Amino acid sequence: MSKIKKIYVSLKEWVLKGIPPWRVYKTMLQVRMAACKKWYSLKIFNSKPVVTGKDAPHFEIHMLICHRDVGMGLWAIRSFFYHTDKSYAIILHDDGTLTEKDLTILRRHLIGVTIIKKDEADNMLIEQLSAYPELKWFRFSSDVISYDRRQSFNGFIFSLKLVDFNILTSARKKLFLESDVLFFKRPKLIMDWIDDLSDARILYMLEAYKPVMNDKYEITSFLPKGRFFNGGLVCVDSQVYKINLAETNKIVSEIRKTTVPTHLLEQYVYQKLFLGAKNCYPLPLPEYAFNYYNKDSIAVHFGMKELFFENVRKTESKIT
């Protein structure tokens, strides 16, 4: 039984049992999002492939990717390639859930892509992290977190963005990109940073807007909120930041003692490393933002997946 059909059956049972309307409405939104995800995945799977790795040999794009988000990851990369009109090297880090079919799809659509399987990365890093117990705990632990009763993930998996992205690379400049980011305009600031070897800054996205919802879970507006580091889009120059395992181990140990949930620990570590540090700067708002889209948007990290599928239509005709 497909995921959409399972949700439909649950919805029907809830109506018959007199479940509160808000629960029914929320499930209807889940049905809609599952359908959108399937539709847009099929669209990108049927698009023409792109060649990677032809431009800027000193630069790589790193992305953590899972089975569930293969289609979204392709949209993210393809939107960046379209608006830059470049062919950059792509390094995909498997979270351990990619199937052989996923690998075939990714290699067919991103010609020349490098995919680092989770078990291969584990073998490469286990001995290297043996002297750093807190970092090793973070990188090799597993804890399934569930939300909305239908989605679950390993809360420790984002450790790969902290460890693997910085160790399993030889490039001087790297773009850390999440699979739920979309580009809507030419990212000239990032392109200039890639090309200019004298520009050794670290650039990162901020969370700065809070969505306001009505009783139907519809977003009616956004309000400013306290600014926080967001790992959806980060530009790293190894001349400014090269991972120091001892320092990172210490920071992980400090944050672990707080109430920070494991799935956000990587972002808190980066925030401590980058915010206020020399040559580290936030990307301009609202051009680069978390969840918030307007006419000035260049790139948006859609942590709210329904917003990803609402906005992917703005760029789909250019890519497919």
N, C-alpha and C positions, 0 to 999 in steps of 0.2 A: 504494500500500500504506500503510495507516494505521501510526502510530507503534507502537501496541500490537501489531499483527500483525508488524511488523519485529522487535520485541524477542522475540516468541514464536518466530519463525523462527530468530533467533540462539540462543535458549535450546535449541531442538531440535538445532541443529547442534553446539552445545557438548557436549550430553549424548552425542551419537553419537561425538564426538571424544575423549571422556574428560577434558574440562576439569575442573579442581578444583571440588569441591562448593561452596566459598564463592563462587566466581564465579557459579555457577548460582543460588545462593540470592540473591545480590545482584541479579541480573537479574530474578528473580521479584519482588523488592521493587519494582523499577522498573516492572514490568508492573502491579503492584497500584496504585502511585502514579499512573501514567498513566490507569488506569481510574477511580480516585477523582477525579482532576482533571476528566476528561471528564464524569463523572456529576454532580459538584457545579457545574460550569460550566453544564450543561444545566438544572439546578434553578434557579439564579439567573437564567438567561436567560428562564426561563418564569415568573418572579415578576412581581408588579405593579410598575410604575415608581414613583419618588418625585420630588417636586418639590424643587428645590434653590434656595437663595438667598433664602428668605423671612425668615430670622432673622439678627440680628447683622450689620448692613451693614458693620461695621468689621472683619469677620473672614472669613478664607478657609481652606479646606483645600487643600493642594497635594500632588499625588501624581505620581510618575514611573511611567509605565505602558507595558508592552510587549505585543505581540500574544499572547505565550505566557501572560500573567497577567491578561488582561481579566476572566475569571471571578473570580479571586481578588481583584482590585481592587474589583469590585462587592460581594463579600462583606465586605471590609474597611469600605467606606463605608456599606453598608447596616447592618452591625452597630453602627457608631457612631451612625447616624441613629436606629436602633431604641432604643438604650439612652439616648440623650439626648432623644428625642422632639422633635427640632429639625430645621429645614431650613436648613442652612448652604450658603454658596456653595462650589462645587467647581471647582478649576482642575486639569485633567489635563495633564501634560506628556508628549507622545508621544516615545518614545525613538528613533523613526525606523522602527519595525517595524509600527505600526498600519496595518491595511488599511481599505479603505472599509467593509467589513462590520463591522469592529471599531468604527469611528466611529459607524455606524448603531446598533449595539447599545448603546453607551455613551450616545448622545444619547436613545435611546428609554427607557432605564432611569433616567437621571439628567436629568430635564427641566430645562432651563436651564443645564446644565453648560457650562463653557468648556474647550475643548480646544485647546492650543497645539501645532501641528504642529512637528516637529523642524526642517524646512527653513525655516519661518517664524521660529522662534526664532533659528536660525543667522543669518539675514539681519538680525534686529534687534540682535544682539549683536556681530557680527564687527568693526564699526568701533569700538564702545564699548570693546572689549578690546584694540584695536590697540596701545595704549600700555603694556600689561601682558603681556609675552611669556610669562611662566610660566603665568599664568592662561589666556591664549589657548591655549597648548600643551595645558593640561589639558582645556579646554572643547572644543577642536576636533580632538583626536587620536582615533585609533581603534586598538584592539588586541584582537583576538578571543582570549578566554580560554576554554578547554574544561575540563570536569570530568566525571567519570563516563563519559567517552567518548561521551556522547549529548546533553550540554547545552553550549551555548557562549553567550557574551555579550561585548559590548564593555566591556572593563575600564575605559574612560574615561567610560562613560555616566553614572556617578553624579556626575560634575561638574555635571550639570544641577541636582542637589539643592543644590549650593553656590552656583552662579551664577544660573541661571534662576529658582529659587524666591525669591531675594532681590532680583532686578532686575525681573523681569516681574510686578510686583504693585504695587498702590497701597494695599492694606489695612494697617491699623495692626497687627492681630494675625493670626498665621498658624499653622496646624497643619501641620507636615510629616509626612505619613503614608505609610508604605510599603504596598504592595499585599498583603503577607503578614502584616498585623496583624489580629487579631480582638478585639472587645470582648465581654465576658461579663457585665458589670454596668454600672450607671450611673456614668460617670466624673465624679463631682461636683466633684472638684478642678479638672479641666479646664474644666468648664462654668462654675464660679465664676470662673475665670481669664478666660474669654471675656467674661463679662458685666460684670466689674468693671474699668472703665477706669482705676482707680487702682492696679490690680495690674499692674505693669510687669515682672514676672519673666520669665525664660526657664526653661522646664522641659524636661527631657530624660530619656530612658530610659537605663538602664544595662545592660550585660552583666555578670552576677554569678554565673551558674551554669553548670557544665560537665556535659554529659551523660555518663553511664557506660554503655558498651554491652557486651553479651556477644558471643560468637562468631557469633551469628546476626543481628548488627546491630540487636538490640532494645535499647531504652533501659531499663535496670534501675533507675537512680536519677540524682540530680543532686548534684553536690558544689559548694560555694562556690569561687569563683576570684577572681583580681584584678579589680577593677571597672574597666570601660572604657565610654566614651561609646558609645551606640548610636543610630544615626540613624533607627530605625524609627518613632519618635514623638517629635517635638520641637515645643514651643510657643514661638513667637518673638514678642516685642513689639518693634516698630521703634523705640520710645523707648529701648530698651536696646541693641538691636543693629540697625544698618543697615550693610549691607556696605560696607567700605572697600576699594576695589579695590587700592590701593597696598599696604595691610597684608596683604591676602589673597594678593596676588601674591608678597610676600616670604615668607609662611609656606609657600606651595606650593613655592617655590624651595628652602627649607630642608628640607622633608620629602622632596622629590624626590631629594635627595642620599643619603637613607637607603635601607634595604631594604624600606620599606613598599610593598606591591603597589598598582598603580594603582586597583584596585577598592575599596581601603580608604582611599585618600588623602583623599577628602572627609570621612570620619569623623575622621581624624587632624587635619585642619584645624579642624573644629568642636571637637574636644576641646581643641586649643590655645587656641581663641578663648573657649570657654565654661567649662571646668573651672577652678574657683577664681576666676572673674571675679565682679564685683559683680552681684547680682540674678540669678545663674544657679544653679539648684538641680536636683538629680536628683529624678525622680519616685520615690515610695516603693516599696520592695521588700517583699514579692514581688508587690504588687498590680499593678505595671507591670514586666514582666520580659521577657527575651529567651529564647525557647524553653521556659522553665519555667512550667508551669501547675499550680495547685492550687485548693482551694476558695475562696481569698481573691482569686484573679486578677480584675482588672478589664480589663486589656488585655495581650495577649502578642504579641510580635513573633516569628513562627515562621520563623527562618532555615532550620530543617530542615523542608522542605515536607511530609514525611510527617506531621509533628506538626500542621501546619495542617489537613490533611484528617482527621486523627483527632479533632481538637477542633471542627471546624466543625459537626459534628452536634449539639454542645451548644447551638448558637444557631440552627440552620437552621429549626426549627419556628416560632420566633418571627418570622422574617423572611419565609419563603416561605409 
